[in-house]
């Protein structure tokens, strides 16, 4: 009788917990939706930060084209016109005092200089735009050797961290044991209550790689060269309460950064790819990759050994004053 009562109590408490989590999750996701609608840049392009973010995305498209393994002249004409329009609109509304916008102009100038030789098609709109920005030099997309790219792998952390860059040039296979060593370092990443949400699904089959990249949609021009792809997921079993609905992505993101540092340390070129896809694509990827439905895909990382020489995108970072805000009056 006592055992039956304990079982009834346990089932009752379990049902109460599930109901509580469902209620919390419903409230939390309603809050997320309201916050997204109020703050998402896609819905508020008249705001300075949103307009700048769109410009950064625009110039990064051209930066990637400027540094691709098999760059072709005449690429990205539509992206050039779009970026010109974005910069003009930003400067009319907010002025020219913005380092990211200046870099966009520099990328456009680098694009123009690349097309001065060997490509005789006129670019009058781009020329007119650049003539209105005579003080902005061409952006420099670094050309590096493999040795220089990994030269700081044993340096103190500030120099090591600054030396890690995304690379879209792959020319050789990565041994499985190297991936295993990188993952072994990555698991030192912190996680909420040490629940260690992150999992890694390593893809080394070319057909499966191509199917994944087709679903992701952002690897044209270099994806076929990647030797391996690491799909980082977060196990939702580690999420205990409705208020923790972001924990899988927060802890998965911490793991991704640790994994990228580890790959750089072991001399593996890598490119981090977003996983911003529709529910249908996400569901299909879970199925063809064999990922359990209880794991959320956080990010995808293309990997390979780099060639002897290659280009990387400059992609300048924000300065500390753009990122850091002090709250309160303490010192």
C-alpha positions in Angstrom: 0.0 0.0 0.0 2.8 2.4 0.9 4.6 1.6 -2.3 1.5 2.3 -4.3 1.0 5.6 -2.7 4.6 6.6 -3.4 4.1 5.6 -7.1 0.9 7.7 -7.2 2.7 10.6 -5.6 5.6 10.3 -8.1 3.3 10.2 -11.1 1.3 13.2 -9.7 4.5 15.3 -9.2 5.8 14.3 -12.7 2.5 15.4 -14.2 2.6 18.7 -12.3 6.2 19.3 -13.5 5.3 18.6 -17.1 2.3 21.0 -16.9 4.5 23.6 -15.3 7.1 23.4 -18.0 4.5 23.5 -20.8 3.0 26.7 -19.2 6.5 28.3 -18.8 7.5 27.4 -22.3 4.3 28.9 -23.7 4.8 32.2 -21.8 8.5 32.2 -22.7 8.0 31.8 -26.5 5.2 34.4 -26.5 7.7 36.8 -24.9 10.4 35.8 -27.5 7.9 36.5 -30.3 7.1 39.9 -28.9 10.7 40.8 -28.4 11.6 39.6 -31.9 8.8 41.7 -33.5 9.8 44.7 -31.5 13.6 44.5 -32.2 14.4 42.4 -35.2 16.3 44.4 -37.8 14.4 42.9 -40.7 11.3 44.6 -39.4 12.9 47.9 -38.5 15.4 48.8 -41.3 15.0 52.5 -40.5 17.1 52.0 -37.4 20.8 52.7 -37.6 22.0 49.3 -36.2 19.6 47.4 -38.5 20.7 49.4 -41.6 24.4 48.9 -40.7 23.9 45.1 -40.2 22.3 44.9 -43.7 25.4 46.7 -45.1 27.7 44.3 -43.2 25.9 41.4 -44.7 26.1 43.0 -48.2 29.8 43.7 -48.1 30.5 40.3 -46.7 28.9 38.7 -49.8 31.4 40.6 -51.9 34.3 39.8 -49.5 33.6 36.2 -50.0 33.6 36.6 -53.7 36.9 38.4 -53.6 38.5 35.6 -51.6 37.0 32.5 -53.2 39.2 29.6 -54.4 38.0 29.9 -58.0 37.2 33.6 -58.3 35.7 34.6 -61.6 35.6 38.2 -63.0 32.2 39.7 -63.2 30.8 38.0 -60.1 28.3 39.7 -57.9 27.0 42.5 -60.1 23.6 42.5 -58.4 25.3 42.5 -55.0 27.4 45.5 -56.0 24.3 47.5 -57.0 22.5 46.4 -53.8 25.4 47.5 -51.6 25.7 50.9 -53.3 22.0 51.5 -52.6 22.3 50.4 -49.0 25.3 52.7 -48.4 23.7 55.7 -50.1 20.5 55.2 -48.0 22.5 54.9 -44.8 24.6 58.0 -45.5 21.6 60.1 -46.3 19.9 59.2 -43.0 22.9 58.7 -40.6 25.9 60.3 -42.2 29.3 58.8 -43.1 30.8 58.5 -39.7 30.7 54.7 -39.4 33.7 52.3 -39.7 31.7 49.4 -41.0 30.1 51.5 -43.8 33.5 52.8 -44.7 34.7 49.3 -45.0 31.8 48.5 -47.3 33.0 51.4 -49.6 36.5 49.9 -49.4 35.2 46.5 -50.5 33.5 48.1 -53.4 36.7 49.9 -54.4 38.6 46.6 -54.1 36.0 45.0 -56.4 36.5 47.8 -58.9 40.3 47.5 -58.8 40.1 43.8 -59.4 38.0 44.5 -62.5 40.3 47.2 -64.0 42.5 44.6 -65.6 41.3 41.7 -67.7 37.6 42.8 -67.6 36.7 45.6 -70.0 33.0 45.8 -69.1 32.3 49.4 -67.9 30.9 49.9 -64.4 29.7 53.5 -64.6 27.4 53.3 -61.5 30.2 51.9 -59.3 32.6 54.5 -60.7 30.3 57.3 -59.9 29.7 56.0 -56.4 33.5 55.7 -55.7 34.2 59.1 -57.1 31.9 60.5 -54.4 34.1 58.6 -51.8 37.6 59.6 -52.8 39.0 59.4 -49.3 38.2 55.6 -48.8 41.0 53.3 -49.9 40.4 49.8 -51.2 39.9 47.2 -48.6 42.7 44.7 -48.3 41.7 41.1 -48.2 44.8 39.3 -46.7 46.7 36.8 -48.8 48.5 34.4 -46.5 50.6 31.3 -46.5 49.6 28.2 -44.6 52.5 28.6 -42.2 51.7 32.3 -41.5 48.0 31.4 -40.9 48.8 28.9 -38.2 52.0 30.7 -36.9 50.3 31.8 -33.6 48.8 28.5 -32.6 51.3 28.2 -29.6 51.2 32.0 -28.9 49.7 33.6 -25.8 45.9 33.6 -26.0 45.4 37.3 -27.2 47.5 36.7 -30.2 46.2 33.2 -30.8 42.6 34.3 -30.7 43.3 37.2 -33.1 44.9 34.8 -35.5 41.9 32.6 -36.0 39.9 33.3 -39.1 37.3 31.6 -41.2 38.9 29.9 -44.3 37.1 28.8 -47.4 40.0 27.2 -49.1 40.4 23.4 -48.6 43.0 21.3 -50.3 43.5 18.2 -48.2 41.8 15.6 -45.9 41.7 15.9 -42.2 42.5 12.7 -40.3 39.7 11.4 -38.1 42.0 11.4 -35.1 42.6 15.2 -35.5 38.9 15.8 -35.4 38.6 13.6 -32.3 41.4 15.6 -30.7 39.7 18.9 -31.5 36.4 17.7 -30.0 38.3 16.5 -26.9 39.5 20.1 -26.4 36.0 21.5 -27.3 34.3 19.6 -24.5 36.1 21.8 -22.0 33.6 24.6 -22.9 31.4 25.7 -20.0 27.8 24.6 -19.9 24.9 25.4 -17.6 25.1 23.2 -14.5 27.7 21.2 -16.3 24.9 19.5 -18.3 27.1 19.5 -21.5 24.4 19.9 -24.1 26.7 19.7 -27.2 27.0 16.8 -29.6 28.9 16.6 -32.8 27.9 14.7 -35.9 30.9 14.4 -38.2 30.1 14.0 -41.9 32.9 12.6 -44.2 30.8 11.2 -47.0 30.9 13.5 -50.1 27.3 12.7 -51.1 26.0 13.4 -47.7 28.1 16.6 -47.4 26.7 17.9 -50.7 23.2 17.2 -49.6 23.7 19.0 -46.3 25.3 22.0 -48.1 22.4 22.2 -50.5 20.1 22.4 -47.5 22.2 25.0 -45.8 22.5 27.1 -49.0 25.7 29.1 -48.3 28.7 27.2 -49.7 28.6 27.9 -53.4 32.1 28.1 -54.8 33.9 26.2 -52.0 31.7 23.6 -50.3 32.7 20.8 -52.7 36.3 21.2 -51.5 35.5 20.5 -47.8 36.8 17.2 -46.6 34.6 16.9 -43.5 31.6 18.7 -42.0 30.9 19.0 -38.3 27.2 19.4 -37.4 27.1 20.7 -33.8 23.8 20.0 -32.0 22.5 20.4 -28.5 20.7 17.7 -26.7 17.3 19.0 -25.5 17.2 16.3 -22.8 19.5 18.6 -20.8 16.9 21.4 -20.8 14.9 21.2 -17.5 12.6 24.2 -17.4 10.6 26.4 -19.9 12.7 29.4 -19.0 15.7 27.6 -20.4 14.4 27.5 -23.9 17.6 29.3 -25.2 20.1 27.1 -23.3 20.6 24.7 -26.1 21.8 27.5 -28.4 23.8 29.4 -25.8 25.6 26.3 -24.6 25.9 25.0 -28.1 27.4 28.3 -29.2 30.0 28.2 -26.5 31.0 24.7 -27.6 31.2 25.9 -31.3 33.7 28.7 -30.4 35.8 26.2 -28.3 35.7 23.8 -31.2 36.8 26.4 -33.7 39.8 27.4 -31.5 40.7 23.7 -31.2 40.5 23.2 -35.0 42.8 26.3 -35.4 45.2 24.9 -32.9 45.4 21.6 -34.7 46.0 23.3 -38.1 42.5 22.6 -39.6 41.0 25.3 -41.8 37.3 25.8 -41.1 34.3 27.8 -42.1 31.4 28.3 -39.7 28.0 28.1 -41.5 24.7 29.3 -40.1 21.8 27.0 -39.7 19.0 29.5 -40.4 16.6 27.2 -42.3 12.9 26.5 -42.5 11.3 23.8 -40.2 10.9 21.6 -43.3 14.6 21.7 -44.1 15.6 21.2 -40.5 13.4 18.2 -40.2 14.8 16.7 -43.5 18.4 17.2 -42.4 17.7 15.4 -39.1 16.4 12.5 -41.1 19.1 12.2 -43.8 21.9 12.8 -41.2 20.4 10.4 -38.7 20.3 13.1 -36.0 17.8 12.3 -33.2 14.8 14.6 -33.2 15.6 15.6 -29.6 18.8 17.3 -30.7 18.6 20.9 -32.1 21.1 21.7 -34.8 23.1 24.7 -33.7 25.7 25.3 -36.4 27.6 23.6 -39.2 31.4 23.8 -39.7 33.1 22.9 -43.0 36.7 21.6 -42.5 39.8 20.7 -44.5 43.5 21.2 -44.7 44.3 24.5 -46.4 46.5 24.9 -49.5 50.0 26.5 -49.4 48.6 30.0 -50.0 45.1 31.5 -49.9 43.0 34.6 -49.3 40.9 35.4 -46.2 38.2 38.1 -45.8 39.2 41.1 -43.8 35.8 41.3 -42.0 36.8 44.1 -39.5 35.4 43.8 -36.0 33.6 46.4 -34.0 35.6 48.4 -31.5 35.2 48.0 -27.7 33.1 51.1 -27.4 30.6 49.6 -29.9 30.2 46.5 -27.8 30.8 47.4 -24.1 28.3 49.4 -22.0 28.9 50.0 -18.3 25.8 49.9 -16.1 25.8 51.6 -12.7 28.2 54.1 -11.1 30.9 51.8 -9.8 34.5 51.9 -10.8 
